């Protein structure tokens, strides 16, 4: 698949026409966006900062498609693992605390 290019038709005819590349988001990128939205719902956090962290690159055999970089995916998996560990720790602490708020030891 070749990369699509387009020119800016708003420039005067004598001006050099810049060429721009047009990309699409690969299914893997869309899945990551969904995962970030779900993470926001589960944690009650603002997802804007998560979106700012996304790093994309051109897909190897389809350069017009953008996919998450391996480094980004590894970083995100590490963060999700940390959140899971914190949630598990919180659940254990909550299970040890009676409803009156006094912790049993």
C-alpha positions, 0 to 999 in steps of 0.5 A, a space after each residue: 500500500 502506498 502512502 497517500 499525499 495531498 496538497 494544500 489547495 488554500 495556498 496561492 497557485 504560485 506558492 510551493 505546494 507542501 506535500 503532506 502524508 495522510 495516516 490512519 489509525 490501525 486497529 491496534 491503536 484504536 484498541 489502545 484508545 479504548 483501553 485508555 478510556 476503560 482505564 479512566 472509567 475504572 480509576 476515575 482519572 482524567 484520560 487526557 494525560 494517558 492520551 498524551 503519552 501515546 507514542 505511534 509509528 508507521 506500521 512496517 508493512 503498511 506505512 500509512 497506518 499508525 500503531 503503538 510503539 513497542 516501547 509505549 506498549 511495554 510502558 503501558 503494560 508496566 503501568 497497568 500491572 502497577 495499578 493491578 498490584 495497588 488495587 489488589 493491595 487495597 482490596 486486601 486492606 479493605 477486607 481486613 478492616 471491619 465496617 466500623 473503620 477499625 483495622 484488625 491485626 
